[in-house]
Amino acid sequence: MHRRHKLTKREMEELIARLRNPNVRVGEQRQASRINCRWPAMVQNDPRDIACVVENISHNGCRVRTIGHLFAAGDSVVVRIPSQKMVLDGIVAWARAEEAGIQFSFGEESHNLTV
């Protein structure tokens, strides 16, 4: 089981800076360091809004947990994390049981990182 820790202010600032960096491209750093977290979020998968928990995040993706198998690889989604004032769009890279990995695409939805 992964040990969860609260992000330090520096870790949060670094993560947000990387998320806001327009030069970051999906796939450039496939082994990006993930930060364990436990943030309530909503994933918009048209036409549904699905409640979930973001369990880890990096500057190029995140893992979410839902109740029930709700995603399929290739789905376009928008992840909204109100507590972190983040809105990020992406593609479901993998899905199994109640988990999904989302690869951020930094498209039109991601430019506004406020909820």
C-alpha positions in Angstrom: 0.0 0.0 0.0 1.3 3.5 -0.8 2.0 5.8 2.0 0.2 9.1 1.5 1.6 12.4 2.7 0.5 15.9 2.6 2.2 18.0 0.0 4.6 20.6 1.3 4.2 24.1 0.1 7.3 23.7 -2.1 6.0 20.5 -3.7 2.7 22.1 -4.4 4.3 25.2 -6.0 6.6 23.0 -8.2 3.6 20.8 -9.3 1.5 23.8 -10.2 4.4 25.5 -12.0 5.0 22.3 -14.1 1.2 22.0 -14.8 1.1 25.6 -16.0 4.3 25.3 -18.2 3.2 25.4 -21.8 6.4 23.7 -22.9 5.6 20.5 -21.0 4.3 17.9 -23.5 2.6 14.7 -22.7 5.0 11.7 -23.0 8.2 13.7 -22.7 8.9 12.3 -19.2 7.1 9.0 -19.0 8.8 8.2 -15.7 7.7 11.4 -14.0 7.7 11.3 -10.3 4.2 11.0 -8.9 3.0 12.7 -5.7 0.6 10.7 -3.6 -2.5 12.6 -2.6 -6.1 12.1 -1.8 -8.0 14.9 -3.4 -11.8 14.8 -4.1 -12.4 15.6 -7.7 -14.9 15.4 -10.6 -14.1 13.9 -14.0 -16.2 15.1 -16.8 -16.7 12.3 -19.4 -19.4 13.7 -21.6 -22.2 13.6 -20.9 -21.4 12.5 -17.3 -19.7 14.1 -14.3 -18.2 11.4 -12.2 -17.1 11.8 -8.6 -13.7 10.4 -7.9 -10.5 10.8 -5.8 -7.2 11.7 -7.3 -4.8 9.3 -5.6 -1.5 10.5 -7.2 -0.5 13.2 -9.7 2.5 14.3 -11.7 3.0 17.1 -14.2 1.9 14.7 -17.0 -0.9 12.6 -15.5 -2.8 11.3 -12.5 -4.5 8.2 -11.2 -8.2 8.4 -10.1 -10.4 6.0 -8.2 -14.2 5.9 -8.6 -17.0 3.7 -7.5 -17.6 1.2 -10.4 -15.9 0.7 -13.7 -16.7 4.0 -15.5 -13.9 4.7 -18.0 -12.4 3.2 -21.1 -8.9 3.7 -22.5 -9.1 6.5 -25.1 -11.9 8.5 -23.4 -11.5 12.2 -23.4 -12.0 13.7 -20.0 -11.6 16.9 -17.9 -10.4 16.5 -14.3 -11.6 19.2 -11.9 -9.9 19.4 -8.5 -11.6 22.2 -6.5 -9.3 22.0 -3.5 -6.3 22.6 -5.6 -8.0 25.0 -8.1 -7.0 22.8 -11.0 -8.8 22.0 -14.2 -6.9 19.6 -16.5 -8.0 17.9 -19.7 -6.6 14.6 -20.8 -7.1 11.1 -22.2 -7.7 7.9 -20.2 -4.5 5.9 -20.8 -5.7 2.8 -18.9 -8.7 1.7 -16.9 -9.3 -1.3 -14.7 -11.9 -2.0 -12.0 -12.4 1.3 -10.1 -9.2 3.0 -11.2 -8.1 4.9 -14.3 -4.8 6.6 -15.4 -5.3 9.9 -17.1 -2.6 11.4 -19.3 -2.9 15.2 -19.4 -3.1 16.8 -22.8 -3.0 20.5 -21.8 -5.7 21.4 -24.3 -8.2 24.2 -24.2 -9.6 23.3 -20.8 -6.3 23.2 -19.1 -5.3 26.8 -19.7 -7.6 27.9 -16.9 -6.3 26.3 -13.7 -9.1 27.8 -11.5 -12.4 26.2 -10.7 
